[in-house]
């Protein structure tokens, strides 16, 4: 028997409840690799799955946790053997398939990635899905021509999980980083990650009638979407790109095509869930080499399985800063 955060739903009221329970190996879903989970983390999707479900959870009872890192305990696939260190993000694990909020998980081998040299399982979950997404966003900008020295790179939602890691990665690579935040108290935190400019959210959160403004940003990692993304598109330098990774400000995009037609701006969609294996490996290797570990440590908020019901509510309210690392064995 081992511990897991189990979410249950009352069929009559439709309300969900979450708590730590003991379950058995036979309770785990099908898969060819069983992992002894060491660490997980807390993402916005996790908050939905711990609470109301957000349409993500298909069947109850359910074990959330969209990412985890640990050690292979048993494997029916030749790609992995007991003792291998692995990390998992995406593939709708923690949503449709039981996830990482348990001391053991059983998944498909193709969903796993070997833990790269230079990272341990705790650091991997300090990175987590948010950091993995941030690296995919930075890689996409570089693939489209971004390089240090071209001017400031904007990071929206900079104090959140994706934004924090993106800020640290970009600063570590030598970029000038401007961080957007609606929480003035996070300014010192963002500067400690390497941001050289703090942009108050209200300065950039409203659309304007002009489709183009002064060319300001050489690139952007956008976790907000909505009105802010529409505004940012009109402020990008000629040929610059925006990596769109989130929709904290809404799924709508009240923009015009003018920035694309007159300035050659690129809007790059970043999906971390179904990312091909080779690009996953590339991203994790870049994380191991390019993310300053001292900056990563400064982002960490430790937690246990029993903390998750409260943390799930907090992240849905935008009240979680940096990266929560969940020790499932504590």
NORQUI-V955210 format. One record per residue. RES is the residue in one letter. D_CENTER is the distance of its C-alpha to the mean C-alpha in Angstrom with 1 decimal. Layout:
BEGIN
res;d_center
RES;D_CENTER
RES;D_CENTER
END
This chain:
BEGIN
res;d_center
X;30.5
X;27.1
X;24.7
X;22.0
X;20.5
X;22.3
X;21.8
X;25.2
X;26.5
X;30.0
X;31.4
X;33.9
X;31.9
X;28.6
X;26.9
X;24.4
X;24.5
X;22.4
X;23.9
X;24.1
X;26.6
X;28.2
X;28.0
X;29.5
X;28.5
X;30.4
X;28.1
X;25.1
X;24.5
X;25.8
X;24.3
X;25.8
X;23.8
X;23.7
X;21.3
X;22.1
X;18.7
X;18.5
X;15.1
X;12.1
X;9.6
X;9.0
X;6.5
X;8.4
X;9.5
X;10.8
X;12.7
X;14.3
X;15.2
X;16.7
X;18.6
X;20.0
X;18.1
X;17.3
X;19.0
X;16.4
X;18.7
X;21.8
X;23.9
X;24.6
X;24.8
X;21.1
X;18.9
X;15.2
X;12.3
X;9.9
X;9.5
X;12.3
X;14.4
X;18.2
X;21.6
X;23.3
X;26.1
X;27.8
X;27.4
X;29.5
X;27.9
X;29.3
X;26.0
X;25.3
X;27.7
X;27.7
X;26.4
X;23.8
X;20.5
X;17.5
X;13.8
X;12.3
X;9.2
X;9.9
X;13.6
X;13.5
X;14.0
X;13.8
X;14.9
X;18.0
X;18.3
X;18.4
X;15.4
X;14.8
X;16.3
X;19.6
X;21.5
X;21.9
X;20.2
X;21.8
X;20.1
X;21.2
X;21.5
X;20.0
X;16.6
X;16.6
X;16.2
X;18.6
X;17.2
X;18.2
X;20.9
X;20.0
X;17.1
X;18.0
X;16.1
X;15.3
X;13.9
X;11.8
X;10.1
X;10.1
X;7.8
X;6.2
X;3.7
X;1.5
X;5.1
X;6.2
X;5.2
X;6.8
X;9.5
X;10.2
X;10.7
X;13.0
X;14.8
X;15.5
X;17.0
X;19.0
X;20.2
X;21.5
X;23.5
X;21.5
X;23.1
X;23.7
X;26.8
X;26.3
X;25.4
X;22.5
X;19.0
X;17.4
X;13.9
X;13.7
X;12.0
X;12.2
X;12.3
X;9.1
X;6.0
X;5.0
X;8.8
X;9.9
X;8.9
X;10.0
X;13.1
X;13.9
X;13.7
X;15.7
X;18.2
X;18.6
X;19.6
X;22.1
X;20.8
X;21.9
X;18.9
X;19.4
X;16.9
X;17.1
X;17.0
X;19.0
X;19.5
X;22.2
X;22.0
X;18.8
X;20.7
X;21.8
X;18.4
X;17.1
X;20.4
X;19.9
X;16.8
X;19.0
X;19.0
X;22.6
X;22.7
X;21.4
X;21.6
X;22.3
X;20.5
X;23.9
X;25.1
X;22.8
X;21.9
X;25.1
X;26.3
X;29.6
X;32.5
X;32.5
X;30.3
X;30.3
X;30.1
X;30.6
X;28.6
X;26.2
X;22.9
X;22.7
X;19.1
X;16.1
X;12.4
X;12.3
X;9.7
X;12.9
X;15.2
X;18.6
X;21.3
X;19.4
X;18.3
X;21.9
X;23.3
X;21.2
X;22.4
X;25.9
X;25.3
X;24.0
X;26.5
X;28.4
X;26.5
X;23.2
X;19.8
X;16.9
X;13.5
X;12.4
X;8.7
X;9.3
X;12.4
X;12.5
X;16.0
X;17.1
X;17.3
X;20.6
X;21.4
X;24.8
X;25.4
X;28.2
X;28.4
X;30.3
X;27.6
X;27.2
X;31.0
X;32.3
X;29.6
X;28.0
X;24.5
X;21.8
X;19.0
X;16.4
X;14.2
X;11.0
X;10.4
X;8.3
X;10.3
X;13.7
X;13.3
X;16.7
X;17.3
X;18.8
X;15.9
X;13.5
X;16.2
X;16.5
X;12.9
X;13.1
X;16.5
X;15.6
X;13.0
X;16.0
X;18.4
X;16.8
X;14.5
X;17.1
X;17.0
X;18.9
X;16.4
X;13.7
X;16.2
X;16.7
X;13.3
X;13.8
X;15.1
X;16.7
X;17.2
X;19.1
X;19.2
X;21.7
X;19.4
X;16.9
X;19.0
X;19.2
X;15.6
X;14.7
X;17.1
X;15.9
X;12.3
X;14.0
X;16.3
X;14.0
X;15.5
X;12.8
X;12.6
X;10.5
X;9.2
X;11.2
X;12.5
X;14.6
X;17.8
X;19.0
X;22.4
X;23.2
END
